[in-house]
Amino acid sequence: EYPLELSLPTRVHKQLVLAHGPPAAATCVQYSGDGRWLACGLANHLSLVLRADLAGTPTVFSGHDRPVSTVCWSQDSRWLLSASQDGTLRLWSLRRAEHVLCVGRDMFSKPVGSAQFYYLDAFILSSSGPELQLLRHHMDTSKDEIRRYRQKSWCRRVFRLRTTGATGITSLSAVNDFYS
């Protein structure tokens, strides 16, 4: 927590190099709900999860083919959602640092601009070009060595709203909670 009576910080206290080699700009950043973790999407197709104090080695999540456009935390900070310009969404388990669900290009008409968990993590709200989609998902984390390559997690479209006009939706925001 930052004391309210102090002025805004103006000095860099810690700096971290996110990627070595060719420049890889950070395209999106988001703190977890409990403030302990920081997720960062990069232009070099990777997502990183770091401790909020930037100490230690970041956990690397790879699997996208184009720059990561959005990273989003689940309510309990156990899951990370990443969306990419390659037209895919991926759900990652923080415990095992692997993806549990990949929603492919067949679900979206254009690259995914933004995505987030919605309604107590029961849904995913996403934007793709000029449309919004509400997706229902199930993540199966059971390990079965005999059938480990068979995908048991799933994602289905519940609702699609196409906007008129040619402009694309680049960002969205909704409360990931329940209000009666």
C-alpha positions in Angstrom: 0.0 0.0 0.0 1.2 3.5 -0.8 0.6 6.2 1.8 -1.9 8.8 0.6 -0.2 11.7 2.3 3.0 11.2 0.2 3.4 12.7 -3.2 3.4 10.5 -6.3 6.6 8.5 -6.8 9.0 10.0 -9.4 12.1 7.8 -9.0 12.6 4.3 -10.4 13.3 2.0 -7.5 13.7 -1.2 -9.4 14.1 -2.0 -13.1 13.7 -5.4 -14.6 14.7 -6.6 -18.1 11.8 -8.7 -19.3 13.3 -10.3 -22.4 16.9 -10.7 -23.8 17.8 -10.6 -27.4 15.5 -8.7 -29.9 13.4 -6.0 -28.2 10.2 -7.3 -26.8 7.9 -4.6 -25.6 5.4 -5.2 -22.8 2.0 -5.0 -24.4 -0.2 -5.4 -21.3 0.3 -5.6 -17.5 -2.1 -6.5 -14.7 -1.7 -7.1 -11.0 -3.5 -10.0 -9.4 -6.5 -9.2 -7.2 -4.5 -9.9 -4.0 -1.7 -7.7 -5.2 1.0 -10.4 -4.8 1.6 -11.1 -8.5 2.1 -9.2 -11.7 1.3 -10.6 -15.1 2.8 -9.2 -18.2 2.1 -9.9 -21.9 5.0 -9.4 -24.4 5.3 -8.6 -28.1 7.5 -11.7 -28.4 4.5 -14.1 -27.9 5.3 -14.8 -24.2 3.4 -14.0 -20.9 5.3 -13.6 -17.7 4.2 -13.9 -14.1 6.4 -12.1 -11.5 6.2 -11.4 -7.8 4.8 -7.9 -7.3 8.1 -6.8 -5.7 9.9 -7.9 -8.9 12.1 -10.3 -6.9 12.9 -13.8 -8.1 12.7 -15.4 -11.5 9.6 -14.8 -13.6 7.4 -17.8 -14.6 7.2 -17.9 -18.4 4.1 -19.0 -20.3 4.7 -19.7 -24.0 2.3 -20.9 -26.7 1.0 -17.9 -28.6 2.2 -17.3 -32.2 1.8 -13.5 -32.2 2.0 -10.7 -29.6 0.0 -11.1 -26.4 -2.7 -8.4 -26.3 -4.3 -9.1 -22.9 -3.6 -10.8 -19.6 -6.2 -11.2 -16.9 -6.3 -12.9 -13.5 -9.1 -15.0 -12.1 -10.7 -13.9 -8.9 -8.7 -16.3 -6.7 -5.4 -15.6 -8.7 -5.0 -19.3 -9.5 -5.7 -18.9 -13.3 -4.3 -16.5 -15.9 -6.1 -15.7 -19.1 -4.1 -14.5 -22.1 -5.4 -13.3 -25.5 -3.2 -12.9 -28.5 -3.2 -11.3 -31.9 -2.9 -14.8 -33.3 -6.7 -15.2 -32.6 -6.4 -17.5 -29.6 -7.3 -17.4 -25.9 -5.4 -19.5 -23.4 -6.2 -20.3 -19.8 -3.1 -21.1 -17.7 -2.8 -22.9 -14.4 -0.4 -21.0 -12.2 0.3 -24.1 -10.1 1.8 -26.0 -12.9 2.7 -23.2 -15.3 1.0 -24.9 -18.2 -2.1 -24.1 -20.3 -5.3 -26.0 -19.5 -7.4 -24.6 -22.3 -6.8 -23.1 -25.7 -9.7 -21.5 -27.6 -8.7 -21.4 -31.2 -9.1 -19.3 -34.3 -12.4 -21.0 -35.3 -14.2 -19.2 -32.4 -13.1 -15.7 -33.5 -13.5 -13.8 -36.7 -10.6 -11.4 -36.1 -7.6 -11.3 -33.7 -8.7 -11.1 -30.0 -8.3 -7.6 -28.8 -9.3 -8.0 -25.2 -10.5 -10.7 -22.8 -11.3 -11.1 -19.2 -13.0 -13.4 -16.6 -16.6 -12.4 -15.9 -19.3 -13.3 -13.3 -17.2 -15.0 -10.6 -14.9 -16.6 -13.3 -17.9 -18.6 -14.7 -17.6 -16.8 -18.1 -15.0 -15.2 -20.4 -15.9 -11.9 -22.0 -13.9 -11.2 -25.1 -13.7 -8.8 -28.0 -12.7 -9.8 -31.6 -12.9 -7.2 -34.2 -16.3 -5.5 -34.1 -18.0 -8.2 -31.8 -18.2 -9.1 -28.2 -18.5 -12.7 -27.1 -19.5 -14.3 -23.9 -17.9 -17.8 -23.5 -18.7 -20.5 -21.0 -15.7 -22.6 -20.0 -14.8 -25.7 -18.0 -11.2 -26.4 -16.9 -10.3 -30.0 -16.1 -7.0 -30.2 -14.2 -7.0 -33.9 -13.5 -3.9 -35.8 -14.5 -4.3 -39.1 -16.3 -1.0 -40.3 -17.7 -2.7 -42.7 -20.1 -5.0 -40.0 -21.6 -2.9 -36.9 -20.9 -3.1 -35.6 -24.4 -6.8 -35.8 -24.6 -8.3 -32.3 -23.9 -11.1 -32.5 -21.3 -11.4 -28.8 -20.8 -13.9 -27.0 -23.1 -15.2 -23.6 -24.1 -18.6 -22.8 -25.8 -20.0 -19.6 -27.0 -23.1 -18.5 -25.1 -23.7 -15.1 -26.7 -22.3 -13.0 -29.5 -23.0 -9.3 -30.1 -21.9 -7.8 -33.4 -21.6 -4.1 -33.5 -22.5 -2.1 -36.6 -19.7 -0.4 -38.4 -16.1 -1.4 -39.2 -14.4 -0.4 -36.1 -12.9 -3.0 -33.8 -13.3 -3.2 -30.0 -9.9 -2.8 -28.5 -10.7 -2.9 -24.8 -13.5 -3.9 -22.5 -14.2 -3.9 -18.8 -16.7 -5.7 -16.6 -16.9 -6.5 -12.9 -15.9 -10.1 -12.2 -18.3 -10.4 -9.2 -21.9 -11.0 -8.4 -24.3 -8.2 -7.3 -27.9 -8.9 -6.6 
